[in-house]
Amino acid sequence: MKAKKIPMRRCVGCMESKPKNQLIRIAGYGGEVSIDVTGKAKGRGVYLCPNTQCFEKAQKRKAIGRNLEMELHSEQLEKLFEELKKYEKKD
């Protein structure tokens, strides 16, 4: 029996490739950004590790907006950051 291939995605914060199910997808569509829990929301998506350090790195490098190919306002990022805290995993 062939082993099932695990989809890998790169975190835009730490730039490490990890299994897709360990990362949080952020979807951007029509000027709106949201956390995509299902992984099936329409629009472009970026992946982040579920921790504050990666979010801060991505924010500093403006990686989320750049990878979603949209302009993000600080209010949108703040709202995303608050939402991300719910999914944060403590090491």
C-alpha positions in Angstrom: 0.0 0.0 0.0 1.3 3.4 -1.0 1.7 6.0 1.8 -0.5 9.1 1.5 1.4 12.2 0.5 1.3 14.9 3.2 0.8 18.4 1.6 3.5 20.8 2.7 3.2 24.6 3.0 5.6 27.3 3.9 5.0 29.7 6.8 5.3 33.3 5.7 6.7 34.2 9.1 9.6 31.7 9.7 9.8 30.5 6.1 9.9 26.9 7.2 8.0 24.2 5.2 5.6 22.2 7.4 2.7 19.9 7.0 -0.4 21.9 5.9 -2.4 20.7 8.9 0.0 22.3 11.3 -0.4 25.7 9.8 -3.2 28.3 9.8 -4.4 29.5 6.4 -5.2 33.2 6.0 -7.4 33.9 3.0 -7.7 37.1 1.1 -10.6 37.8 -1.3 -12.2 41.0 -2.5 -10.3 43.3 -0.1 -11.2 41.2 2.9 -8.8 39.0 4.9 -9.9 36.2 7.3 -8.6 33.1 9.0 -9.7 30.1 6.9 -10.2 27.3 9.4 -11.6 24.9 6.7 -8.7 25.5 4.2 -11.3 25.8 1.5 -12.2 29.6 1.4 -12.0 31.2 -2.0 -9.2 33.6 -2.8 -5.4 33.6 -2.3 -4.1 32.0 0.8 -1.0 32.3 2.9 0.0 30.0 5.7 1.4 30.9 9.2 2.6 28.8 12.1 0.1 29.1 15.0 2.4 31.3 17.2 2.9 35.0 17.9 6.6 35.1 16.7 5.7 34.0 13.2 2.9 36.5 13.0 5.2 39.3 14.1 7.9 38.3 11.6 5.3 38.2 8.8 3.9 41.5 9.9 7.4 43.2 10.0 8.2 41.9 6.5 4.7 42.8 5.2 4.6 39.2 4.0 0.9 38.6 4.5 -0.2 41.5 2.3 2.5 40.9 -0.3 1.7 37.2 -0.6 -2.1 37.9 -0.8 -1.3 40.5 -3.4 -3.4 43.1 -1.5 -2.9 46.2 0.6 -3.5 45.5 4.3 -4.4 48.3 6.8 -3.1 48.1 10.3 -6.7 47.6 11.6 -7.1 44.5 9.4 -3.8 43.1 10.7 -4.8 43.9 14.3 -8.1 42.0 13.8 -6.2 39.1 12.3 -3.8 39.1 15.1 -6.6 38.9 17.7 -8.2 36.1 15.8 -4.9 34.2 15.5 -4.5 34.3 19.3 -7.4 31.8 19.6 -5.5 29.3 17.5 -2.1 29.8 19.0 -0.4 26.7 20.2 1.9 26.9 23.2 5.1 24.9 22.9 
